[in-house]
Structures are given as structure tokens and as C-alpha cells.
Amino acid sequence: MTEEEVCGHLAAVTNIKQPREYVCEECVKTHSSWMHLRTCQTCGVTLCCDSSPNTHMTKHFEASNHPVVISAEPGERWLWCYIDEQAIGY
């Protein structure tokens, strides 16, 4: 993928927000479990992915329209844009 093909939402991320903790902030409140974590690049919240029972990050995107997340999993280095359904490594 060339730089011209990267969506504007992904291209706009210049400073990666890392997770504050490796927990889903919403699952902790309800004593739920999660599979993998994502961190919103607009507000910095860390929530669970779509493989998790509660899909909190997708719900966050739908409520906030914050388009870009990173994988908060150790060793994974990629961003995802919900609006353009595009991923890139970093």
C-alpha cells in the first residue's frame, strides 16, 4: 500500500496513544472478560475488540465516531480505521 492509498484518518495519526493499562475499562466495571484490547487514537480509552463478548471498542466508535484505534496487544503494531475499514502497521 502506498502512502497515497492510506486513508486520511490513519494518515492524520502522528502521535500514537498507548494504553494506560492493559484492561478493558468498560469490562472492568461489569466484571466481564475480554479477548483483545484496542486503544482509541482520539481519546485514549482502551476497550475490548469484536472477538470479545461485549465489543466495547466498536460501541465506542459508534457512539463517538472516533475512527482510529491501535491494537493494545503487546507485540502488535497496527492501526485500524473503522470508517474506511483499513489497517496499516506502524
TORKOL-4160 file (C-alpha; in steps of 0.2 Angstrom, whole numbers, padded with zeros to 4 digits, m for minus):
90
<pt num="1" X="0000" Y="0000" Z="0000"/>
<pt num="2" X="0007" Y="0017" Z="m0005"/>
<pt num="3" X="0006" Y="0032" Z="0006"/>
<pt num="4" X="m0007" Y="0039" Z="m0006"/>
<pt num="5" X="m0018" Y="0024" Z="m0003"/>
<pt num="6" X="m0019" Y="0027" Z="0016"/>
<pt num="7" X="m0035" Y="0034" Z="0022"/>
<pt num="8" X="m0034" Y="0052" Z="0029"/>
<pt num="9" X="m0040" Y="0046" Z="0046"/>
<pt num="10" X="m0024" Y="0034" Z="0048"/>
<pt num="11" X="m0013" Y="0047" Z="0040"/>
<pt num="12" X="m0018" Y="0060" Z="0052"/>
<pt num="13" X="m0012" Y="0050" Z="0067"/>
<pt num="14" X="0006" Y="0057" Z="0071"/>
<pt num="15" X="0007" Y="0053" Z="0090"/>
<pt num="16" X="0002" Y="0035" Z="0095"/>
<pt num="17" X="m0008" Y="0035" Z="0111"/>
<pt num="18" X="m0003" Y="0019" Z="0121"/>
<pt num="19" X="m0014" Y="0011" Z="0133"/>
<pt num="20" X="m0014" Y="0017" Z="0151"/>
<pt num="21" X="m0017" Y="m0001" Z="0157"/>
<pt num="22" X="m0020" Y="m0017" Z="0149"/>
<pt num="23" X="m0038" Y="m0019" Z="0153"/>
<pt num="24" X="m0055" Y="m0015" Z="0145"/>
<pt num="25" X="m0061" Y="0000" Z="0155"/>
<pt num="26" X="m0079" Y="m0005" Z="0152"/>
<pt num="27" X="m0077" Y="m0024" Z="0156"/>
<pt num="28" X="m0069" Y="m0020" Z="0172"/>
<pt num="29" X="m0084" Y="m0010" Z="0178"/>
<pt num="30" X="m0096" Y="m0025" Z="0174"/>
<pt num="31" X="m0083" Y="m0039" Z="0179"/>
<pt num="32" X="m0084" Y="m0045" Z="0161"/>
<pt num="33" X="m0070" Y="m0054" Z="0152"/>
<pt num="34" X="m0061" Y="m0049" Z="0135"/>
<pt num="35" X="m0051" Y="m0057" Z="0122"/>
<pt num="36" X="m0040" Y="m0042" Z="0115"/>
<pt num="37" X="m0038" Y="m0024" Z="0118"/>
<pt num="38" X="m0039" Y="m0008" Z="0107"/>
<pt num="39" X="m0034" Y="0010" Z="0111"/>
<pt num="40" X="m0044" Y="0024" Z="0103"/>
<pt num="41" X="m0032" Y="0037" Z="0095"/>
<pt num="42" X="m0044" Y="0051" Z="0098"/>
<pt num="43" X="m0047" Y="0050" Z="0116"/>
<pt num="44" X="m0035" Y="0036" Z="0123"/>
<pt num="45" X="m0048" Y="0025" Z="0130"/>
<pt num="46" X="m0044" Y="0006" Z="0130"/>
<pt num="47" X="m0058" Y="m0006" Z="0126"/>
<pt num="48" X="m0061" Y="m0024" Z="0120"/>
<pt num="49" X="m0061" Y="m0029" Z="0102"/>
<pt num="50" X="m0075" Y="m0038" Z="0092"/>
<pt num="51" X="m0069" Y="m0055" Z="0097"/>
<pt num="52" X="m0074" Y="m0051" Z="0115"/>
<pt num="53" X="m0092" Y="m0054" Z="0121"/>
<pt num="54" X="m0096" Y="m0035" Z="0124"/>
<pt num="55" X="m0087" Y="m0027" Z="0109"/>
<pt num="56" X="m0084" Y="m0011" Z="0118"/>
<pt num="57" X="m0072" Y="m0003" Z="0106"/>
<pt num="58" X="m0085" Y="m0004" Z="0091"/>
<pt num="59" X="m0098" Y="0003" Z="0103"/>
<pt num="60" X="m0087" Y="0017" Z="0107"/>
<pt num="61" X="m0084" Y="0021" Z="0089"/>
<pt num="62" X="m0102" Y="0020" Z="0085"/>
<pt num="63" X="m0106" Y="0032" Z="0099"/>
<pt num="64" X="m0091" Y="0044" Z="0097"/>
<pt num="65" X="m0086" Y="0042" Z="0079"/>
<pt num="66" X="m0068" Y="0042" Z="0084"/>
<pt num="67" X="m0061" Y="0032" Z="0069"/>
<pt num="68" X="m0044" Y="0025" Z="0073"/>
<pt num="69" X="m0038" Y="0013" Z="0085"/>
<pt num="70" X="m0022" Y="0003" Z="0088"/>
<pt num="71" X="m0020" Y="m0014" Z="0094"/>
<pt num="72" X="m0016" Y="m0013" Z="0113"/>
<pt num="73" X="m0009" Y="m0031" Z="0112"/>
<pt num="74" X="0009" Y="m0032" Z="0117"/>
<pt num="75" X="0020" Y="m0035" Z="0101"/>
<pt num="76" X="0006" Y="m0030" Z="0089"/>
<pt num="77" X="0009" Y="m0013" Z="0080"/>
<pt num="78" X="m0005" Y="m0009" Z="0069"/>
<pt num="79" X="m0019" Y="0004" Z="0067"/>
<pt num="80" X="m0037" Y="0002" Z="0061"/>
<pt num="81" X="m0049" Y="0014" Z="0054"/>
<pt num="82" X="m0067" Y="0010" Z="0057"/>
<pt num="83" X="m0074" Y="0022" Z="0044"/>
<pt num="84" X="m0063" Y="0016" Z="0029"/>
<pt num="85" X="m0060" Y="m0001" Z="0036"/>
<pt num="86" X="m0042" Y="0000" Z="0033"/>
<pt num="87" X="m0027" Y="m0006" Z="0043"/>
<pt num="88" X="m0009" Y="m0001" Z="0042"/>
<pt num="89" X="0007" Y="m0006" Z="0053"/>
<pt num="90" X="0017" Y="0006" Z="0062"/>
